Amino acid sequence: MKRNKNRKARRVAISLDLKWGYKRHLEVYAGCQKYADEVGWDCSISPAAERMLARGAGKAPYDGVIARASSSLARAARDAGVPIVNVWMNSPEKDLPSVFVDFEASGVMAAEHLLARGFKSFGYLGFLRDLDSSQQLRGFRKVIRESSFSCTSHRVARNCADGQAEMWEDFVKGLEEWIDGWELPIGIFVAQDMFCRLLIDVCRAKGLHVSQDVAIVGTHNESEICKAPAPSLTSIDLGFGQVGYRAAAMLDRLMSGGKPPTRPELVQPAALIPRQSTDVYASMDPLVARAMRFIAENGHHRIQVSHVAAAVATTRRTLERRFNESTGMTIAGEITRLRLQRAKRRMVETDASMKDVAIDAGFRSADHFGKVFTRIEGMTPSRYREEHQQAFPEQA
């Protein structure tokens, strides 16, 4: 909807728990504000929206509200006759006009990624009583079972690591007992990036290597949590900017007299961002597994197939045969794949020159990198960077 210069600017309250600084909340706000700027709303952050609505005394202070809607806020909006759009899937209010991420689709995305890495054993770490976590597990488990594999799961209280972490010892003990039942190598999907880090700590304490023994996919793509320390985390960017933008568009329709939708609008996850935690292809052959680990740790250097064979103390011919039998790939192809993954991460996450990207990933020149990238990916590196650095990709 375009800006109407002759209409008084609508007053919209945004109530999103921004004080926590979570990427998902900030992106919802940014998406709301992007739409507000386009249509000329008077948009304000209002953690006290509930009280402000209750004090309206016949004249509501807002024309609409976008919120992580509690029951009391939803009730205050109804009493004031102000339309509200909810962006919190776990809200107790299930009948509000709502826009959510399609969490089940994120589970499908994670399963397909781990299956493509050759894993045959899978697990999910999520939260008790959370609808978004339950939907993630449903999508993840559906794809795993359709591929004739099984999936173990472990659910914890979301607040088990909050504050003084009174439940910490029980949380760690539960993870240890769960890990003891794993069949390695295993691919694990986790409901939140920070819990990936907690899981990695427990895995390391038990002598497991990420990603050779355990490959991990997180959720939310919280940049600072995902990028460091090593291993960097593969994570699903859920596209919360689009949640905010579409929630604002829905609110605009409601403020113009449109009928509330009969079901929540779902936004597809934006992308799975591959990083080091899923770089290794799963292999039951110990020789191939060692070769995979060497490639993952050294592929960005100018290594060749002969270097990999020497590192695992076998002949090139033997390693190439067993590598192909175990993975269906060539050693050279795996080296190139990991170099391209490293280059993709740097292109999306930094503004480094293509020359620096190429050299950092292990290619001999920017020209060589460009030719290899275009041949395998079907687009130029600069086109890939342009498409994946968009904060708000166009939606159909």
Order of alpha helices (4+ residues) and beta strands (2+ residues): beta-alpha-beta-alpha-beta-alpha-beta-beta-alpha-beta-alpha-beta-alpha-beta-alpha-beta-alpha-beta-alpha-beta-beta-alpha-alpha-alpha-alpha-alpha-alpha-alpha
